Amino acid sequence: MTDAPARPRADLRRTAERYLSTPAEGVETRHAFSFSGHYDPRNTHFGALLACNEERLAPGAGYDEHKHRDTEILTWVLEGALAHRDSHGHSGVVRPGMVQHLGAGSGVSHTERNVGGAEGPVRFVQMWLQPDVLDAPPVYGLRGVERTADGLTLLASGLARDAGTEALRLRRGDAALWLVTAGPWQPLPTLPAAAYRYAHLTAGSLGYRTVPGPQGGGRSMVPGDSVRITGDAFAAPTAGEDGAELLLWEMHSPVSYG
């Protein structure tokens, strides 16, 4: 998908629909988009988002050294701890409540592993965004996140409006990543408007209407489900009995090639 459709749409994708791969022993990945040996020409990206992977690494498992280039990589840990080390001297341990950004730029190699000594798995969501600045020096950032009282916490952004905030800086000038939360049976806070929005539910449950008004059909989400939103679709989102937590991409343009 490269261009916004003529009418608003909230395209719900269930976690069970994701492509499952086991690239290494103890590693399980569920892919939202075409990835590696799995290719669907109708599902290569949404907006500027190239990948949204649900990862599970068993104790002692992980990804050996591999290389990235010209990709903005954001990681949000749900359970356990993830150890990162790269060829430019950056290292860190990502735990729940922290967000990590690796801007691959002109090229960087890194490893990702379940932290040493762990007795349980590490589970995390990793997202790849196309930058609009290419061949730049690699950059790395890791920060703890203090959730805001209004339920809308900015994690990372390349937008000029967000310069000077604590958000990690992305090398795409029209995209931002948010953490959105709501208590039991509460409506979500007003979400930022954008041509493309991608919501991934990480905890709790959520109900919404596909479009505003009586023509909108009711839908529900559980952890791992995602929805690809254009226009004013995704109306009246409301948390379920255990509240809701989701990652939301705000994107104002799609992938660009050439």
Secondary structure, DSSP 8 states (H G I E B T S, - for coil): --S--SS-EEEEE-GGGSEEE--STTEEEEESS-BTTB--TT-S-BTTEEEEEEEEE-TT-EEEEEEE-S-EEEEEEEES-EEEEETTS-EEEE-TTEEEEEE-TT-EEEEEEE-TT-SS-EEEEEEEE--SS-S---EEEEEE----TTSEEEEEE--GGGTTSSSEE-S-TTEEEEEEEE-TT-B-------SEEEEEEEEEEEEEESSSSTT--EEEE-TT-EEEEETT-SEEEEEEEEEEEEEEEEESS-----
